Each structure stands twice: as C-alpha cells, then as structure tokens.
Amino acid sequence: MGEPEAETVKKPSLNRSAKERRNTLFRVLDGVLSLSHKKIHNGGNSDRAKQGWARVLVSAVSTYGGLLKDEELELRVMALEEKLKNSVLIPKPQESKTPNHAVRGFS
C-alpha cells in the first residue's frame, strides 16, 4: 500500500463524500445546540458561564446556517448545470478553419 493510500486508511474522514461530512457536521451541531441551550437555561450556572454558552450557541447557529447555505447553493448549481447541459448559452467547441490572425483582420 502506497503512502497516500495508507493515510486515507488512517483518516476515515478522507473516504467520505462532502454530503456525508456535512451530515456529520449537522449531527454534531445539533448536539452543541442542544447542550448550549440546556446550559443557558440551567439554574446552577453563573451569568458568566451562561454568557459563554450563549456565545457557543450563536457560533453554532452561524455555522449551521452556513452549512445550510452551502448545501442549498450546491443543489442549485447542480440543477442549473443540468438545465444548461444542452443549452445555447454553453456552446459546444467548434473547430475554426480560419487562422486567428485572419479573424482579427490581419491577413
């Protein structure tokens, strides 16, 4: 087994698709959101601790929103690529019979 292959075996995250990694991040963020919400509303924590958990909550919500945005954009790009596959907006390459200098008027 070559060196790059051995590294891939050691790091299972490299074997995952982007969608699988994103879904894993969603599950982790769900746990972080739940825990931080509980810690904020727990009566035993000081105001300073609650402020810290509130910062964690805001950061997790921001990250979650970014992941949702990335996923939505990825789906939109795939849909547009499929629609434009045979469109005139994406011309197929054609062979030119005239040299470039003749096209520009420098014959």
MODELLER restraints for C-alpha pairs under 7 A, 6 or more apart:
rsr = mdl.restraints
at = mdl.atoms
rsr.add(forms.Gaussian(group=physical.xy_distance, feature=features.Distance(at['CA:8:A'], at['CA:14:A']), mean=5.86, stdev=0.5))
rsr.add(forms.Gaussian(group=physical.xy_distance, feature=features.Distance(at['CA:8:A'], at['CA:15:A']), mean=6.70, stdev=0.5))
rsr.add(forms.Gaussian(group=physical.xy_distance, feature=features.Distance(at['CA:26:A'], at['CA:64:A']), mean=6.87, stdev=0.5))
rsr.add(forms.Gaussian(group=physical.xy_distance, feature=features.Distance(at['CA:29:A'], at['CA:60:A']), mean=6.19, stdev=0.5))
rsr.add(forms.Gaussian(group=physical.xy_distance, feature=features.Distance(at['CA:29:A'], at['CA:64:A']), mean=6.83, stdev=0.5))
rsr.add(forms.Gaussian(group=physical.xy_distance, feature=features.Distance(at['CA:32:A'], at['CA:60:A']), mean=6.96, stdev=0.5))
rsr.add(forms.Gaussian(group=physical.xy_distance, feature=features.Distance(at['CA:33:A'], at['CA:57:A']), mean=5.84, stdev=0.5))
rsr.add(forms.Gaussian(group=physical.xy_distance, feature=features.Distance(at['CA:33:A'], at['CA:60:A']), mean=6.52, stdev=0.5))
rsr.add(forms.Gaussian(group=physical.xy_distance, feature=features.Distance(at['CA:36:A'], at['CA:53:A']), mean=5.32, stdev=0.5))
rsr.add(forms.Gaussian(group=physical.xy_distance, feature=features.Distance(at['CA:36:A'], at['CA:54:A']), mean=6.93, stdev=0.5))
rsr.add(forms.Gaussian(group=physical.xy_distance, feature=features.Distance(at['CA:36:A'], at['CA:56:A']), mean=6.74, stdev=0.5))
rsr.add(forms.Gaussian(group=physical.xy_distance, feature=features.Distance(at['CA:36:A'], at['CA:57:A']), mean=5.75, stdev=0.5))
rsr.add(forms.Gaussian(group=physical.xy_distance, feature=features.Distance(at['CA:39:A'], at['CA:50:A']), mean=6.74, stdev=0.5))
rsr.add(forms.Gaussian(group=physical.xy_distance, feature=features.Distance(at['CA:39:A'], at['CA:53:A']), mean=6.60, stdev=0.5))
rsr.add(forms.Gaussian(group=physical.xy_distance, feature=features.Distance(at['CA:40:A'], at['CA:50:A']), mean=4.86, stdev=0.5))
rsr.add(forms.Gaussian(group=physical.xy_distance, feature=features.Distance(at['CA:40:A'], at['CA:53:A']), mean=6.13, stdev=0.5))
rsr.add(forms.Gaussian(group=physical.xy_distance, feature=features.Distance(at['CA:40:A'], at['CA:54:A']), mean=6.65, stdev=0.5))
rsr.add(forms.Gaussian(group=physical.xy_distance, feature=features.Distance(at['CA:84:A'], at['CA:90:A']), mean=6.90, stdev=0.5))
rsr.add(forms.Gaussian(group=physical.xy_distance, feature=features.Distance(at['CA:101:A'], at['CA:107:A']), mean=6.20, stdev=0.5))
